[in-house]
Amino acid sequence: MRLKQIFGRGYELEVIWVPNENSSLSGEVRGTRLYIYEQDREKALQTLVHEFLDYLISRIIKPYADLTNRLISLLNEYAYQRKEQIVESLTEIVLRSLADSGNTSLIKGVQGHEEE
């Protein structure tokens, strides 16, 4: 493919033209295969260039996207752990306060529970 020569990249891609009028996509890259679904030759060529360029650019930004997603995951885990610590502390405070006031029945008045 001439695009591979122009850019010196993408040699691992295999281009497969499978015209499919029922496809909701014009083309896509799956693994190392670039599929073109357009029936019209000119549209297929445009899709080929589009998908090839998208593939090259996506490979460039992938490490940044992976890093960003990992940071978000770590921040979510940290926030969850902090929330749990605060909830546990507040639970202890509420239970201690109830015990100090002599009111230890938290479920009094809860439907389905009867005091003994």
Secondary structure in CASP SS format (residue, H / E / C, confidence):
PFRMAT SS
TARGET T0000
AUTHOR 0000-0000-0000
METHOD secondary structure of the structure
MODEL  1
M C 1.00
R H 1.00
L H 1.00
K H 1.00
Q H 1.00
I H 1.00
F H 1.00
G C 1.00
R C 1.00
G C 1.00
Y C 1.00
E C 1.00
L C 1.00
E E 1.00
V E 1.00
I E 1.00
W E 1.00
V C 1.00
P C 1.00
N C 1.00
E C 1.00
N C 1.00
S C 1.00
S C 1.00
L C 1.00
S C 1.00
G E 1.00
E E 1.00
V E 1.00
R E 1.00
G C 1.00
T C 1.00
R E 1.00
L E 1.00
Y E 1.00
I E 1.00
Y C 1.00
E C 1.00
Q C 1.00
D C 1.00
R H 1.00
E H 1.00
K H 1.00
A H 1.00
L H 1.00
Q H 1.00
T H 1.00
L H 1.00
V H 1.00
H H 1.00
E H 1.00
F H 1.00
L H 1.00
D H 1.00
Y H 1.00
L H 1.00
I H 1.00
S H 1.00
R H 1.00
I H 1.00
I H 1.00
K H 1.00
P H 1.00
Y H 1.00
A H 1.00
D H 1.00
L H 1.00
T H 1.00
N H 1.00
R H 1.00
L H 1.00
I H 1.00
S H 1.00
L H 1.00
L H 1.00
N H 1.00
E H 1.00
Y H 1.00
A H 1.00
Y H 1.00
Q H 1.00
R H 1.00
K H 1.00
E H 1.00
Q H 1.00
I H 1.00
V H 1.00
E H 1.00
S H 1.00
L H 1.00
T H 1.00
E H 1.00
I H 1.00
V H 1.00
L H 1.00
R H 1.00
S H 1.00
L H 1.00
A H 1.00
D H 1.00
S H 1.00
G C 1.00
N C 1.00
T C 1.00
S C 1.00
L C 1.00
I C 1.00
K C 1.00
G C 1.00
V C 1.00
Q C 1.00
G C 1.00
H C 1.00
E C 1.00
E C 1.00
E C 1.00
END
